[in-house]
């Protein structure tokens, strides 16, 4: 993820990731992932905007899946 960020944000990303409490790591990583420049279609843009606003409705985190579901998630 760090390498996909613009150069100007890499140090800030590193500083935050190295100090974030473990229970907040996923949320911080998702937030940073949303800053990576990416082209999206309209449906993806709506999803990105929702996640950026902090709405994780219908988002499934790995720890919420059983072992078989996680392995088959692709």
C-alpha positions as CSV (number, residue, x, y, z in Angstrom):
1,X,0.0,0.0,0.0
2,X,2.8,2.4,0.9
3,X,4.3,2.1,-2.6
4,X,0.9,2.9,-4.2
5,X,0.6,6.2,-2.3
6,X,1.9,9.4,-3.7
7,X,5.4,10.1,-2.5
8,X,4.3,13.1,-0.4
9,X,2.1,10.8,1.7
10,X,4.4,7.9,2.3
11,X,6.1,9.2,5.5
12,X,2.8,10.2,7.0
13,X,1.4,6.7,6.3
14,X,4.5,5.0,7.8
15,X,4.3,7.2,10.9
16,X,0.6,6.4,11.5
17,X,0.8,2.7,10.7
18,X,3.7,2.2,13.1
19,X,1.8,3.8,16.0
20,X,-1.8,2.8,15.4
21,X,-3.3,0.5,18.1
22,X,-3.8,-3.1,16.7
23,X,-7.6,-2.9,17.2
24,X,-7.7,0.1,14.9
25,X,-5.3,-1.1,12.2
26,X,-8.0,-2.3,9.7
27,X,-9.9,0.9,9.9
28,X,-6.7,2.9,9.3
29,X,-5.6,0.7,6.4
30,X,-9.0,1.1,4.8
31,X,-8.8,4.9,5.2
32,X,-5.3,5.0,3.6
33,X,-6.4,2.6,0.8
34,X,-9.0,5.2,-0.1
35,X,-6.3,7.8,-0.7
36,X,-4.6,5.7,-3.4
37,X,-5.4,7.3,-6.8
38,X,-7.7,4.9,-8.6
39,X,-10.2,5.1,-11.4
40,X,-13.7,3.9,-10.3
41,X,-17.0,3.5,-12.1
42,X,-20.1,5.2,-10.6
43,X,-21.0,2.3,-8.3
44,X,-17.5,2.0,-7.0
45,X,-17.3,5.8,-6.4
46,X,-20.5,5.6,-4.3
47,X,-19.0,2.7,-2.3
48,X,-15.7,4.5,-1.8
49,X,-17.5,7.7,-0.7
50,X,-19.6,5.6,1.8
51,X,-16.5,3.9,3.3
52,X,-14.6,7.2,3.4
53,X,-17.4,8.7,5.5
54,X,-17.0,5.8,8.0
55,X,-20.0,3.8,7.0
56,X,-18.9,0.2,6.9
57,X,-22.4,-1.2,6.4
58,X,-22.2,-4.5,4.4
59,X,-18.4,-4.6,4.7
60,X,-17.2,-8.0,5.7
61,X,-13.9,-8.1,7.7
62,X,-11.8,-11.3,7.6
63,X,-12.2,-12.0,11.3
64,X,-16.0,-12.1,10.7
65,X,-15.6,-15.0,8.3
66,X,-15.2,-18.7,9.2
67,X,-11.9,-20.3,8.1
68,X,-13.6,-21.9,5.0
69,X,-15.2,-18.7,3.9
70,X,-12.0,-16.7,4.3
71,X,-10.0,-19.2,2.2
72,X,-12.6,-19.3,-0.5
73,X,-13.0,-15.5,-0.7
74,X,-10.6,-15.3,-3.6
